[in-house]
Amino acid sequence: MSVCRGLSRALVAVLLSIASLPALAQYEVAQIPFFNAPPGSAGLGGGLRLSTDLYFAVEDEDERQFDLVPLYLYNGKYIFARGTAGGVHLFRNDNIQFNLLFRYRFQKLDPDRNVFYEGIERRRQTVDGGFEFRWRGDWGELTTNYLTDTLNRHNGQSAEVSYLYHFDRGKFSFSPFIGWAWNSDKLTNYYFGVSAPEARPARPEYTPGESQWISFGLNTAWNLTSRVSLFANVGFGSVDTAVANSPLVEEDSSGTFFAGGTFTFGNVREPTAYITPERASEWSWKVNYGYQADGNIVSEIDQGDFSKSSFADTNIAGVTLAKLLSDGKRADFNGKFAIFRHLEEDEGNGNFFSYAAYITVTGRGFAQWTDAELFRYSFGFGMSYADKVPIAEQRKQAASGNNTSRFLNYLELQLDFPLRRLFKKRNALENCYAGITVVHRSGIFGTSDFLGDVAGGADWITAHLECKAGV
């Protein structure tokens, strides 16, 4: 049962991917070229988010919000993670979608940001979930949604309606949009109200009630190649008078800029070009087991430092399933999902599960003058969610005074060799490989608000056995 509960939480994390930008009726500014990809598409990317901070700032405080947003992209028959939102397709055809939608609300207020907010309760980010309807045609695209708080933070609701029109000019596209949003009184009061215990002479008690927001902007995309797309989106919005009058707020308008790029695997623009028919049904399974490492995956472990951790003496065991997304002469791309069991009971943190969804690129080394495969090497990138924060991460972050997070970025390095080279005759291990897998969780150097502004992580060095199927 604990695995099922953990899987459900991990599924929410996967569905989120990276959810919405500021919840000020600017959901459309978060749209990226992957939004309407065909079923079976997957990809990775990243973007930089720059937006206006509505809250009161002291003279030397930067009023802009800057954030690195990793993008994990997938559009399946039922589940989707499209960079800025995610969920489940309840109904879909070429023009209409009705979805179960989850979105991450970036909005927050930390009481320690400056002296003005002393005595204020922390306003926390949350996950809003609900339903979305999308209708697309030659006339444009209409999107509506109704969402509610799923983590009991603001306990309110929101509704949005937006219209977007696409202009395609070869490799370039331009999409102007306009939107309207309504936030309930609980949602608005949570982020912009001042309760009686929080009131001060310079910060009087205030209850704004519900609020409405209007926004407009322009999304742009450049399909640099059949797989690589760049985007730059900008949006502007009005601030409801009820919010602008809050003693916590000093801005009466908002702006958001979101720019980055995506790399797509699979069947987005050339459906038959990315996987050969004889490998179309190929998948694999992997089991691995290992120990907590002391060094980092980059600059230490990859340089041969395999020493055990000085922060915690723990082990990890994992099972991974993979599906071939794209094959080629130089590299294969695979979509993977892993379940890890963290064995930390002896360190006082208990035993628990973590889950990783990621994409790997795998290359091969061949014998000189032949096509005989000698070894494989791969690099994976994606997301990781843990039922508990691993003890090594807790201790590392406590030592440096930094945050921890259950949801972090995931990296993986793998090096192995084909077991068929050990046998003269075909056997059950003909399509199996043995080697080393390095497992890594981190917050991308504290640059990502979505990953909890975590500036560290943890690594494990494991031995693995991986076998192909469907070949």
C-alpha positions as CSV (number, residue, x, y, z in Angstrom):
1,M,0.0,0.0,0.0
2,S,2.9,2.4,0.8
3,V,4.1,1.9,-2.8
4,C,0.7,2.7,-4.2
5,R,0.4,5.9,-2.1
6,G,3.9,6.9,-3.1
7,L,3.2,6.2,-6.7
8,S,0.1,8.4,-6.6
9,R,2.1,11.3,-5.1
10,A,4.8,10.7,-7.7
11,L,2.2,10.7,-10.4
12,V,1.1,14.2,-9.3
13,A,4.7,15.3,-9.4
14,V,5.0,14.0,-12.9
15,L,1.7,15.5,-14.0
16,L,2.8,18.9,-12.7
17,S,6.0,18.9,-14.7
18,I,6.5,22.6,-14.4
19,A,3.2,24.3,-13.8
20,S,1.9,27.8,-14.3
21,L,3.8,31.0,-14.0
22,P,2.3,33.8,-11.8
23,A,-1.4,33.1,-11.2
24,L,-2.4,36.6,-12.4
25,A,-4.4,35.5,-15.4
26,Q,-1.2,35.0,-17.3
27,Y,-1.4,31.2,-17.8
28,E,-1.1,31.7,-21.6
29,V,2.3,33.3,-21.3
30,A,3.6,29.9,-20.1
31,Q,2.6,28.2,-23.3
32,I,5.5,26.6,-25.2
33,P,5.7,25.0,-28.7
34,F,5.1,21.5,-27.1
35,F,1.5,22.2,-26.0
36,N,-0.2,20.7,-29.0
37,A,2.3,17.9,-29.8
38,P,0.8,14.6,-31.1
39,P,0.3,11.6,-28.8
40,G,3.6,9.8,-28.0
41,S,5.7,12.9,-28.0
42,A,8.3,13.5,-25.3
43,G,11.0,16.1,-24.7
44,L,13.1,18.2,-22.3
45,G,13.8,21.9,-22.1
46,G,14.2,24.9,-19.8
47,G,13.2,28.5,-19.5
48,L,13.9,31.6,-17.6
49,R,11.0,33.4,-15.9
50,L,11.2,37.1,-15.1
51,S,8.1,38.7,-13.5
52,T,6.9,41.6,-11.5
53,D,6.7,41.2,-7.7
54,L,3.5,42.9,-6.5
55,Y,4.5,42.9,-2.9
56,F,6.0,45.9,-1.1
57,A,9.8,46.1,-1.3
58,V,12.3,48.2,0.5
59,E,14.6,50.6,-1.3
60,D,17.5,48.2,-2.0
61,E,15.3,45.1,-2.8
62,D,15.0,43.8,-6.3
63,E,11.3,44.0,-7.3
64,R,11.7,41.4,-10.1
65,Q,11.3,37.7,-9.6
66,F,13.8,35.6,-11.5
67,D,13.6,31.8,-11.8
68,L,15.0,28.9,-13.8
69,V,12.2,26.6,-14.9
70,P,13.2,23.0,-16.0
71,L,10.7,21.6,-18.5
72,Y,9.8,17.9,-18.5
73,L,7.5,17.2,-21.5
74,Y,5.3,14.3,-22.4
75,N,2.1,14.0,-24.3
76,G,0.6,10.5,-24.0
77,K,-2.7,9.0,-24.8
78,Y,-4.0,9.7,-21.4
79,I,-1.3,11.5,-19.3
80,F,0.4,14.7,-20.3
81,A,3.2,16.9,-18.9
82,R,3.5,19.9,-21.2
83,G,6.0,22.0,-19.4
84,T,3.7,24.5,-17.7
85,A,0.9,22.2,-16.7
86,G,0.0,18.5,-16.6
87,G,-2.8,16.1,-16.0
88,V,-5.0,13.5,-17.6
89,H,-6.9,13.6,-20.9
90,L,-10.5,12.7,-20.1
91,F,-11.5,13.3,-23.7
92,R,-9.6,14.5,-26.8
93,N,-9.8,14.7,-30.5
94,D,-8.1,16.9,-33.1
95,N,-10.0,20.0,-32.0
96,I,-11.3,19.5,-28.4
97,Q,-9.7,18.5,-25.1
98,F,-11.3,18.0,-21.7
99,N,-8.6,17.4,-19.1
100,L,-8.0,16.8,-15.5
101,L,-5.5,19.6,-14.9
102,F,-2.8,20.3,-12.2
103,R,-0.8,23.5,-12.0
104,Y,1.8,24.7,-9.6
105,R,1.1,28.2,-8.1
106,F,4.4,30.0,-7.7
107,Q,2.9,32.8,-5.6
108,K,4.4,33.1,-2.1
109,L,5.3,35.6,0.6
110,D,8.2,34.9,3.0
111,P,8.0,36.9,6.3
112,D,11.8,37.2,6.4
113,R,12.1,39.0,3.1
114,N,12.4,42.3,4.8
115,V,11.6,44.1,8.1
116,F,8.2,45.3,6.8
117,Y,6.8,41.7,6.9
118,E,7.8,40.8,10.5
119,G,4.8,39.2,12.1
120,I,3.2,38.1,8.9
121,E,2.3,34.4,8.4
122,R,4.0,32.7,5.6
123,R,2.0,32.5,2.3
124,R,3.1,29.3,0.7
125,Q,3.0,28.0,-2.9
126,T,0.6,25.3,-3.7
127,V,-0.8,23.0,-6.4
128,D,-4.2,23.9,-7.9
129,G,-6.1,21.1,-9.5
130,G,-9.4,20.9,-11.4
131,F,-10.8,20.7,-15.0
132,E,-9.7,22.3,-18.2
133,F,-11.6,22.6,-21.6
134,R,-9.6,23.5,-24.7
135,W,-11.2,24.1,-28.1
136,R,-9.0,24.7,-31.1
137,G,-9.9,25.6,-34.7
138,D,-8.9,27.8,-37.7
139,W,-10.4,30.8,-35.7
140,G,-8.0,30.3,-32.8
141,E,-7.9,28.5,-29.5
142,L,-10.2,29.0,-26.5
143,T,-9.2,27.7,-23.0
144,T,-11.2,27.6,-19.8
145,N,-10.5,26.1,-16.5
146,Y,-11.8,25.9,-12.9
147,L,-9.2,25.0,-10.2
148,T,-9.1,24.5,-6.5
149,D,-6.3,24.2,-3.9
150,T,-5.2,20.6,-3.5
151,L,-2.8,21.1,-0.6
152,N,-5.0,23.1,1.8
153,R,-2.9,26.3,1.6
154,H,-5.3,29.0,0.4
155,N,-8.4,26.7,0.3
156,G,-9.8,28.9,-2.5
157,Q,-10.8,28.5,-6.1
158,S,-10.0,30.2,-9.4
159,A,-11.5,30.3,-12.9
160,E,-9.9,31.4,-16.2
161,V,-11.0,32.1,-19.8
162,S,-8.4,32.9,-22.5
163,Y,-8.3,33.3,-26.2
164,L,-5.2,32.8,-28.4
165,Y,-4.7,33.0,-32.1
166,H,-1.8,31.4,-34.0
167,F,0.1,33.0,-36.9
168,D,2.4,30.5,-38.6
169,R,5.2,31.9,-40.8
170,G,7.4,28.9,-41.8
171,K,9.6,28.1,-38.9
172,F,8.2,31.1,-36.9
173,S,4.9,31.4,-35.1
174,F,3.3,34.3,-33.3
175,S,0.3,33.9,-30.9
176,P,-1.3,37.0,-29.3
177,F,-3.6,36.3,-26.4
178,I,-6.0,37.9,-24.0
179,G,-7.4,36.4,-20.8
180,W,-9.6,36.9,-17.8
181,A,-9.3,35.3,-14.4
182,W,-11.4,35.2,-11.2
183,N,-9.9,34.4,-7.8
184,S,-12.2,33.5,-4.9
185,D,-12.2,35.5,-1.6
186,K,-10.2,32.8,0.2
187,L,-7.5,32.7,-2.4
188,T,-7.2,36.5,-2.6
189,N,-7.3,37.0,1.1
190,Y,-4.6,34.4,1.7
191,Y,-2.1,36.1,-0.5
192,F,-3.1,39.8,-0.1
193,G,-5.1,40.1,3.1
194,V,-3.8,41.2,6.5
195,S,-5.4,39.5,9.6
196,A,-5.9,41.1,12.9
197,P,-2.9,39.4,14.6
198,E,-0.7,40.5,11.6
199,A,-1.9,44.1,11.7
200,R,0.6,46.9,12.6
201,P,0.4,50.7,12.4
202,A,2.1,50.6,9.0
203,R,0.2,47.5,8.0
204,P,-3.5,47.8,8.9
205,E,-5.9,44.9,8.9
206,Y,-7.3,44.4,5.4
207,T,-9.7,41.9,3.7
208,P,-9.7,42.3,-0.1
209,G,-12.4,39.7,-0.9
210,E,-12.6,38.1,-4.4
211,S,-10.6,39.6,-7.3
212,Q,-10.6,39.7,-11.1
213,W,-7.6,40.0,-13.4
214,I,-7.2,40.9,-17.1
215,S,-4.1,40.1,-19.1
216,F,-2.8,40.2,-22.7
217,G,0.4,39.3,-24.4
218,L,2.3,37.6,-27.2
219,N,3.9,34.2,-27.5
220,T,6.6,33.5,-30.1
221,A,8.4,30.3,-31.2
222,W,11.1,29.5,-33.6
223,N,11.5,25.9,-34.9
224,L,15.3,25.9,-35.2
225,T,15.3,22.3,-36.4
226,S,12.8,19.4,-36.5
227,R,13.6,18.8,-32.9
228,V,14.8,22.0,-31.4
229,S,12.4,24.9,-30.7
230,L,13.1,28.3,-29.0
231,F,10.4,30.4,-27.5
232,A,10.0,33.9,-26.0
233,N,6.7,34.9,-24.4
234,V,5.6,38.2,-22.7
235,G,2.4,39.1,-20.9
236,F,1.0,42.1,-19.1
237,G,-1.8,42.2,-16.6
238,S,-4.0,44.6,-14.5
239,V,-4.2,44.3,-10.8
240,D,-7.7,44.3,-9.3
241,T,-8.3,47.4,-7.2
242,A,-9.1,45.2,-4.1
243,V,-5.6,43.8,-4.4
244,A,-3.9,47.1,-5.3
245,N,-5.3,48.6,-2.1
246,S,-3.7,45.9,0.1
247,P,-1.0,47.3,2.5
248,L,1.1,44.4,1.2
249,V,1.0,45.5,-2.4
250,E,2.7,48.5,-4.1
251,E,2.2,47.6,-7.8
252,D,-1.0,48.2,-9.8
253,S,0.1,46.2,-12.9
254,S,2.1,43.1,-13.6
255,G,4.4,41.7,-16.3
256,T,5.9,38.4,-17.1
257,F,8.6,37.3,-19.5
258,F,9.3,33.6,-20.2
259,A,12.0,32.5,-22.7
260,G,13.8,29.2,-23.3
261,G,14.0,26.2,-25.5
262,T,12.9,22.6,-25.9
263,F,14.3,19.4,-27.5
264,T,11.7,16.9,-28.6
265,F,12.1,13.2,-29.1
266,G,9.7,11.0,-31.1
267,N,7.0,11.9,-33.5
268,V,6.4,15.6,-33.4
269,R,7.2,16.8,-36.9
270,E,8.5,13.7,-38.8
271,P,6.5,10.7,-37.4
272,T,8.4,8.0,-39.3
273,A,12.0,9.4,-39.0
274,Y,12.9,8.7,-35.4
275,I,12.5,5.0,-34.8
276,T,13.2,2.1,-37.2
277,P,10.3,-0.5,-37.6
278,E,12.4,-3.4,-36.2
279,R,13.0,-1.5,-32.9
280,A,9.6,0.1,-32.6
281,S,8.4,-2.2,-29.8
282,E,11.7,-2.3,-27.9
283,W,11.7,-1.7,-24.1
284,S,14.0,-2.7,-21.2
285,W,14.1,-3.3,-17.5
286,K,16.9,-2.6,-15.1
287,V,17.6,-3.5,-11.4
288,N,20.4,-1.8,-9.5
289,Y,21.7,-1.6,-5.9
290,G,24.4,0.6,-4.3
291,Y,25.6,3.0,-1.6
292,Q,25.5,6.7,-0.7
293,A,28.4,8.5,-2.4
294,D,30.4,11.3,-0.9
295,G,31.1,13.3,-4.1
296,N,28.9,15.0,-6.7
297,I,28.0,13.4,-10.0
298,V,29.8,16.2,-11.9
299,S,33.5,16.9,-11.2
300,E,34.0,14.2,-8.6
301,I,32.2,10.8,-9.4
302,D,32.7,11.3,-13.1
303,Q,36.4,11.8,-12.4
304,G,36.7,8.5,-10.5
305,D,35.9,9.4,-6.9
306,F,33.8,6.5,-5.7
307,S,34.2,7.1,-1.9
308,K,31.3,6.6,0.5
309,S,29.4,9.5,2.0
310,S,30.7,11.2,5.1
311,F,27.2,12.4,5.9
312,A,25.3,9.1,5.9
313,D,25.9,5.4,5.5
314,T,22.9,4.3,3.5
315,N,22.0,2.1,0.5
316,I,19.6,2.3,-2.4
317,A,17.8,-0.4,-4.5
318,G,15.9,0.3,-7.7
319,V,13.8,-1.0,-10.6
320,T,13.6,0.9,-13.9
321,L,11.4,0.4,-16.9
322,A,12.4,2.1,-20.2
323,K,10.8,2.6,-23.6
324,L,12.8,3.4,-26.8
325,L,11.7,6.9,-28.0
326,S,14.2,7.3,-30.9
327,D,17.1,5.4,-32.3
328,G,20.0,6.4,-34.5
329,K,23.5,5.6,-35.7
330,R,25.2,7.6,-32.9
331,A,22.6,7.5,-30.0
332,D,19.3,6.2,-28.7
333,F,16.8,8.1,-26.6
334,N,14.7,6.3,-24.0
335,G,11.9,7.4,-21.7
336,K,12.3,5.9,-18.3
337,F,10.5,5.5,-15.0
338,A,12.3,4.3,-11.9
339,I,11.2,3.2,-8.4
340,F,14.0,3.4,-5.7
341,R,13.9,2.0,-2.2
342,H,16.0,4.1,0.2
343,L,17.4,2.0,3.1
344,E,18.0,4.5,5.8
345,E,16.5,2.9,8.9
346,D,20.0,2.6,10.5
347,E,20.4,6.4,10.1
348,G,17.1,7.1,11.8
349,N,15.2,8.1,8.7
350,G,13.4,4.9,8.1
351,N,13.0,3.1,4.7
352,F,11.1,4.9,2.0
353,F,10.5,5.1,-1.7
354,S,11.5,7.7,-4.3
355,Y,10.4,7.9,-8.0
356,A,12.1,9.3,-11.1
357,A,10.7,10.0,-14.6
358,Y,13.4,11.0,-17.0
359,I,14.8,10.7,-20.6
360,T,18.3,9.3,-21.4
361,V,20.6,9.6,-24.4
362,T,22.7,6.4,-24.9
363,G,25.8,6.1,-27.0
364,R,27.8,3.0,-27.9
365,G,31.5,2.1,-28.3
366,F,32.6,-0.4,-31.0
367,A,35.6,-2.5,-31.6
368,Q,38.1,-1.0,-34.1
369,W,37.4,-2.0,-37.7
370,T,34.2,-3.9,-36.7
371,D,30.6,-3.2,-35.7
372,A,31.0,-5.3,-32.5
373,E,29.6,-3.4,-29.5
374,L,32.1,-3.1,-26.6
375,F,30.3,-0.8,-24.2
376,R,27.4,1.7,-23.7
377,Y,27.3,5.1,-22.0
378,S,24.3,7.2,-21.2
379,F,23.2,10.4,-19.5
380,G,19.7,10.9,-18.1
381,F,17.7,14.1,-17.1
382,G,14.3,14.4,-15.4
383,M,12.5,14.7,-12.1
384,S,12.6,12.9,-8.8
385,Y,10.0,12.8,-6.0
386,A,10.8,11.1,-2.6
387,D,8.4,10.1,0.1
388,K,11.0,11.6,2.6
389,V,13.9,13.8,2.1
390,P,17.0,11.5,2.1
391,I,19.0,11.8,5.3
392,A,22.2,12.8,3.4
393,E,20.3,15.7,1.8
394,Q,18.9,16.8,5.2
395,R,22.4,16.8,6.8
396,K,24.1,18.5,3.9
397,Q,21.5,21.3,3.7
398,A,21.4,21.7,7.5
399,A,25.2,22.2,7.5
400,S,24.9,24.9,4.9
401,G,21.7,26.4,6.1
402,N,19.8,25.7,2.9
403,N,16.4,24.3,2.0
404,T,15.3,20.7,1.4
405,S,12.7,19.4,-1.0
406,R,11.1,16.1,-1.8
407,F,10.7,17.1,-5.4
408,L,14.1,17.7,-7.2
409,N,15.8,17.5,-10.5
410,Y,17.1,14.0,-11.4
411,L,20.4,13.1,-13.2
412,E,21.8,9.7,-14.1
413,L,25.1,8.5,-15.5
414,Q,25.4,4.9,-16.8
415,L,28.3,2.9,-18.1
416,D,28.0,-0.9,-19.0
417,F,29.1,-3.6,-21.3
418,P,27.1,-6.4,-23.2
419,L,27.1,-9.7,-21.4
420,R,26.9,-11.6,-24.8
421,R,30.6,-11.0,-25.2
422,L,31.2,-13.4,-22.2
423,F,29.5,-16.3,-24.0
424,K,30.1,-18.1,-27.3
425,K,26.5,-19.3,-27.6
426,R,23.2,-17.4,-27.4
427,N,21.5,-17.6,-24.0
428,A,19.1,-15.7,-21.7
429,L,21.6,-12.9,-21.2
430,E,22.1,-12.2,-24.9
431,N,20.4,-8.8,-24.7
432,C,21.6,-7.9,-21.2
433,Y,24.2,-5.4,-19.9
434,A,26.0,-5.1,-16.6
435,G,27.7,-2.0,-15.3
436,I,27.5,1.1,-13.0
437,T,24.7,3.6,-12.6
438,V,25.1,6.9,-10.7
439,V,21.9,8.3,-9.3
440,H,21.7,12.0,-8.5
441,R,19.1,14.4,-7.0
442,S,19.6,18.1,-6.9
443,G,18.0,21.6,-7.1
444,I,20.1,23.0,-10.0
445,F,22.3,25.2,-7.7
446,G,19.4,26.9,-5.9
447,T,18.2,28.7,-9.1
448,S,14.8,27.1,-9.4
449,D,11.9,28.2,-7.3
450,F,9.9,25.2,-8.5
451,L,12.5,22.9,-6.9
452,G,12.4,24.7,-3.6
453,D,15.4,26.9,-4.2
454,V,17.5,23.9,-3.1
455,A,21.3,24.4,-3.7
456,G,22.5,20.8,-3.1
457,G,21.5,17.2,-3.4
458,A,22.7,13.6,-3.0
459,D,24.3,10.9,-5.0
460,W,24.4,7.1,-5.0
461,I,26.8,4.7,-6.9
462,T,25.1,1.5,-7.9
463,A,25.8,-1.7,-9.9
464,H,23.1,-2.7,-12.4
465,L,21.8,-5.4,-14.7
466,E,19.7,-4.1,-17.7
467,C,18.0,-6.3,-20.2
468,K,16.2,-5.4,-23.5
469,A,12.8,-6.9,-24.4
470,G,10.7,-6.7,-27.6
471,V,13.8,-7.1,-29.8
